[in-house]
Amino acid sequence: MKNKQILVILFIALGSQALFAWGVEGHKLITKKALEALPIEFTPLSSLFNEITDRCIDPDTRKDADKTEGVKHYIDIDFYPEFRQGNMLKDLAGLEQKYTAQKVNRMGILPWAVIDTYNKLVEGMKSGNKEVTIRMMADLGHYIADAHQPMHTIMNYNGQLSNQTGIHERYESVTIEKNYAEIRSKVIVKNVTPVTDVSSLIFEIVENSNILSPSLFYADSIASQECNRVFEEKYYAIFWKFTKNITISQLSSAAEALASLYESAWIAAGKPSFEYIK
């Protein structure tokens, strides 16, 4: 039985690596909206905005070549009793000491990927390194977007534990694509606020995403029942009706959090003038 449980956990973790959050256009929309919301001090960097937006999907494209990349895109946070008890361990070393580094890695390391990328962005801005700044802004955009996708924060990431297999793709790929025009018109950034504690922010984002996941499963079950599990136009119309508000809210929150982190990194770097980026 123990070996079987280990295999199930491994399958969940490896499977999560193969699934992308929000699709290409969703990722680019989040990064684009975040960049557009930045203060005037970022104007010298604006010539790089298109490149940063285009490169925000790089973390997905390099997964095959970099075997350490996939685990950065998710965290099955409900695996941990501490999370379920409302007292999640946020220290990576402490978590690895308790559960082993191998198991923590299998469950995904998204929060710490965000923290590490943010710190590298600060250093890139501080040193005036153009390539590092572009790459870290793009990567940060991707990881923050992933953290706002509920299916990237749960063990039942594809409905495989609730007889709803395929929900991951139905939600983040097909549904987003079918409703992209509406999504694009409604995703907005209201407040850009400097972040004082990146660790607290990313765990708050992940925990909120995890809490939202039951609503997606409920919407899928309703739509599936109405359509006898025939996943065609009627299913997606019903599914979108029940998930629209969550989706637009999460995409908007992702863009808002990303813009706030961009500004925070700039402040932490000493507010450099981007005219001097090499």
C-alpha positions as CSV (number, residue, x, y, z in Angstrom):
1,M,0.0,0.0,0.0
2,K,2.8,2.4,0.9
3,N,4.5,1.8,-2.5
4,K,1.2,2.4,-4.3
5,Q,0.8,5.7,-2.5
6,I,4.3,6.8,-3.5
7,L,3.6,6.0,-7.1
8,V,0.3,8.0,-7.0
9,I,2.2,11.0,-5.5
10,L,4.9,10.7,-8.2
11,F,2.3,10.5,-11.0
12,I,0.6,13.6,-9.7
13,A,3.8,15.5,-9.5
14,L,5.1,14.5,-12.8
15,G,1.8,15.0,-14.5
16,S,1.5,18.5,-13.1
17,Q,4.7,19.4,-15.0
18,A,3.1,18.7,-18.4
19,L,0.2,21.1,-17.9
20,F,0.4,24.8,-18.6
21,A,-1.5,27.6,-16.7
22,W,-3.7,30.0,-18.6
23,G,-2.3,29.1,-22.1
24,V,0.0,31.3,-24.1
25,E,-2.4,34.2,-24.5
26,G,-3.4,34.2,-20.9
27,H,0.2,34.3,-19.7
28,K,1.0,37.1,-22.1
29,L,-2.1,39.1,-21.1
30,I,-1.1,39.0,-17.5
31,T,2.4,40.2,-18.2
32,K,1.2,42.9,-20.6
33,K,-1.4,44.3,-18.2
34,A,1.2,44.3,-15.4
35,L,3.8,46.2,-17.5
36,E,1.2,48.7,-18.6
37,A,0.3,49.5,-15.0
38,L,3.9,50.4,-14.0
39,P,4.7,54.0,-12.9
40,I,6.3,56.5,-15.2
41,E,9.8,55.7,-13.8
42,F,9.7,52.5,-15.9
43,T,9.3,54.5,-19.2
44,P,13.0,54.0,-20.2
45,L,12.3,50.2,-20.0
46,S,9.2,50.4,-22.2
47,S,11.1,49.5,-25.4
48,L,11.6,46.1,-23.8
49,F,8.0,45.5,-22.8
50,N,7.1,43.5,-26.0
51,E,10.1,41.2,-25.5
52,I,9.3,40.7,-21.8
53,T,5.8,39.8,-22.7
54,D,6.8,37.4,-25.5
55,R,9.3,35.7,-23.2
56,C,6.9,35.1,-20.3
57,I,6.2,31.7,-21.8
58,D,9.9,30.7,-21.8
59,P,9.6,28.7,-18.6
60,D,7.1,26.4,-20.3
61,T,9.2,26.0,-23.5
62,R,12.3,25.1,-21.6
63,K,10.8,22.3,-19.5
64,D,11.9,19.5,-21.8
65,A,15.5,20.6,-21.8
66,D,15.7,21.6,-18.1
67,K,14.4,18.8,-15.9
68,T,14.5,21.1,-12.9
69,E,12.0,23.5,-14.4
70,G,8.7,21.7,-14.2
71,V,8.4,21.6,-10.4
72,K,8.7,25.4,-10.3
73,H,5.2,25.8,-11.9
74,Y,3.1,24.3,-9.2
75,I,2.8,23.3,-5.5
76,D,0.4,20.6,-4.4
77,I,0.1,22.5,-1.2
78,D,-2.9,20.4,0.1
79,F,-0.5,17.5,0.5
80,Y,0.9,19.1,3.6
81,P,-1.0,18.6,6.9
82,E,0.3,22.0,8.0
83,F,-1.6,23.7,5.2
84,R,-4.7,21.7,5.9
85,Q,-4.4,22.7,9.6
86,G,-3.9,26.4,8.7
87,N,-0.3,26.6,9.6
88,M,1.8,26.0,6.5
89,L,5.5,25.8,6.8
90,K,7.0,28.5,4.5
91,D,10.7,27.8,5.1
92,L,12.0,25.5,2.3
93,A,14.8,24.1,4.3
94,G,12.5,23.3,7.3
95,L,10.0,21.7,5.0
96,E,12.8,19.6,3.3
97,Q,14.1,18.6,6.7
98,K,10.7,17.3,7.8
99,Y,9.6,15.6,4.5
100,T,12.9,15.2,2.6
101,A,14.0,17.4,-0.3
102,Q,12.9,14.7,-2.8
103,K,9.3,14.7,-1.6
104,V,9.1,18.5,-1.3
105,N,10.4,18.7,-4.9
106,R,7.8,16.3,-6.1
107,M,5.0,18.3,-4.5
108,G,6.3,21.4,-6.4
109,I,8.3,24.4,-5.4
110,L,6.4,27.3,-7.0
111,P,6.5,29.7,-4.0
112,W,10.3,29.5,-3.7
113,A,10.7,29.8,-7.5
114,V,8.9,33.1,-7.2
115,I,11.1,34.3,-4.3
116,D,14.3,33.2,-6.0
117,T,13.3,34.9,-9.3
118,Y,12.3,38.1,-7.5
119,N,15.7,38.3,-5.8
120,K,17.5,37.7,-9.0
121,L,15.4,40.5,-10.6
122,V,16.5,42.9,-7.9
123,E,20.1,42.0,-8.6
124,G,19.6,42.4,-12.3
125,M,18.1,45.8,-11.9
126,K,20.7,46.9,-9.4
127,S,23.6,45.9,-11.7
128,G,21.9,47.3,-14.8
129,N,22.1,43.9,-16.6
130,K,19.6,44.1,-19.4
131,E,19.4,40.4,-20.2
132,V,19.0,39.4,-16.5
133,T,16.3,42.0,-16.0
134,I,14.4,40.9,-19.1
135,R,14.6,37.2,-18.3
136,M,13.7,37.6,-14.6
137,M,10.7,39.9,-15.4
138,A,9.5,37.4,-17.9
139,D,10.0,34.4,-15.6
140,L,8.4,36.2,-12.7
141,G,5.4,36.9,-14.8
142,H,5.0,33.2,-15.6
143,Y,5.3,31.9,-12.1
144,I,3.0,34.5,-10.7
145,A,0.4,33.6,-13.3
146,D,0.8,29.9,-12.4
147,A,0.3,30.6,-8.8
148,H,-3.1,32.2,-9.6
149,Q,-4.3,29.1,-11.4
150,P,-6.1,27.0,-8.8
151,M,-5.3,23.7,-10.6
152,H,-1.6,24.4,-10.0
153,T,-2.0,24.4,-6.3
154,I,-3.8,21.1,-5.6
155,M,-3.0,17.4,-5.7
156,N,-6.2,16.7,-7.7
157,Y,-4.8,19.0,-10.4
158,N,-6.5,17.2,-13.3
159,G,-9.6,15.7,-11.6
160,Q,-7.9,12.3,-11.5
161,L,-8.9,11.9,-7.9
162,S,-12.6,12.9,-8.4
163,N,-13.6,11.2,-11.6
164,Q,-13.2,14.5,-13.5
165,T,-10.1,13.7,-15.5
166,G,-9.3,16.4,-18.1
167,I,-10.6,19.3,-16.2
168,H,-7.2,21.0,-16.2
169,E,-7.1,21.3,-20.0
170,R,-10.8,22.0,-20.3
171,Y,-10.4,25.0,-17.9
172,E,-7.1,26.6,-18.7
173,S,-6.8,25.8,-22.4
174,V,-10.1,25.4,-24.1
175,T,-12.2,27.6,-21.8
176,I,-9.7,30.4,-21.9
177,E,-9.3,30.2,-25.6
178,K,-13.0,30.3,-26.3
179,N,-13.6,33.3,-24.1
180,Y,-10.3,35.2,-24.6
181,A,-11.9,38.2,-26.2
182,E,-14.2,38.8,-23.1
183,I,-11.3,38.0,-20.8
184,R,-9.0,40.5,-22.5
185,S,-11.6,43.3,-22.2
186,K,-12.2,42.7,-18.5
187,V,-8.8,42.0,-17.0
188,I,-7.8,45.2,-15.2
189,V,-5.1,46.3,-12.7
190,K,-6.6,48.6,-10.0
191,N,-3.9,48.9,-7.4
192,V,-0.1,48.6,-7.7
193,T,1.3,48.5,-4.1
194,P,4.9,47.8,-3.2
195,V,5.4,44.5,-1.5
196,T,7.1,44.3,1.8
197,D,7.2,40.5,2.3
198,V,7.4,38.5,-1.0
199,S,7.2,35.2,0.9
200,S,3.9,36.1,2.6
201,L,2.5,37.4,-0.6
202,I,3.2,34.3,-2.7
203,F,1.8,31.9,0.0
204,E,-1.3,34.1,0.3
205,I,-1.8,33.8,-3.5
206,V,-1.3,30.1,-3.5
207,E,-3.6,29.5,-0.5
208,N,-6.3,31.6,-2.1
209,S,-6.0,29.8,-5.4
210,N,-6.3,26.4,-3.6
211,I,-9.4,27.6,-1.8
212,L,-11.0,28.6,-5.1
213,S,-10.4,25.1,-6.7
214,P,-13.7,23.5,-5.4
215,S,-15.7,26.1,-7.3
216,L,-14.1,24.9,-10.6
217,F,-14.8,21.2,-9.8
218,Y,-18.4,22.2,-9.0
219,A,-18.8,24.0,-12.3
220,D,-17.3,21.1,-14.1
221,S,-19.7,18.6,-12.4
222,I,-22.7,20.7,-13.3
223,A,-21.7,21.3,-16.9
224,S,-20.8,17.6,-17.3
225,Q,-24.2,16.4,-15.9
226,E,-26.1,18.8,-18.2
227,C,-24.1,17.5,-21.2
228,N,-23.7,13.8,-20.3
229,R,-20.0,14.3,-20.3
230,V,-19.9,15.4,-23.9
231,F,-17.4,18.2,-23.8
232,E,-18.6,20.4,-26.7
233,E,-20.1,23.8,-27.0
234,K,-23.0,23.4,-24.5
235,Y,-20.6,22.1,-21.8
236,Y,-18.2,25.1,-22.3
237,A,-21.0,27.6,-22.2
238,I,-22.2,26.3,-18.9
239,F,-18.7,25.9,-17.5
240,W,-17.8,29.5,-18.4
241,K,-21.0,30.8,-16.8
242,F,-19.9,29.3,-13.5
243,T,-16.2,30.1,-13.7
244,K,-16.1,33.5,-15.5
245,N,-16.0,35.7,-12.4
246,I,-13.3,33.6,-10.7
247,T,-11.2,33.5,-13.9
248,I,-11.3,37.2,-14.6
249,S,-10.7,38.0,-10.9
250,Q,-7.7,35.7,-10.8
251,L,-6.1,37.0,-14.0
252,S,-6.6,40.6,-12.8
253,S,-5.1,39.7,-9.4
254,A,-2.2,38.1,-11.1
255,A,-1.4,41.2,-13.2
256,E,-1.8,43.4,-10.1
257,A,0.5,41.2,-8.0
258,L,3.1,41.1,-10.8
259,A,3.1,44.9,-11.3
260,S,3.5,45.3,-7.6
261,L,6.4,42.9,-7.5
262,Y,8.1,44.7,-10.5
263,E,7.8,48.0,-8.7
264,S,9.0,46.5,-5.4
265,A,12.1,44.9,-7.1
266,W,12.9,48.3,-8.6
267,I,12.6,50.0,-5.2
268,A,14.7,47.2,-3.5
269,A,17.4,47.7,-6.3
270,G,17.7,51.4,-5.3
271,K,15.3,52.8,-7.9
272,P,17.9,52.6,-10.8
273,S,17.4,54.6,-14.0
274,F,16.8,52.1,-16.7
275,E,18.6,54.4,-19.1
276,Y,21.8,52.8,-17.8
277,I,20.8,49.2,-18.4
278,K,23.7,47.6,-20.4
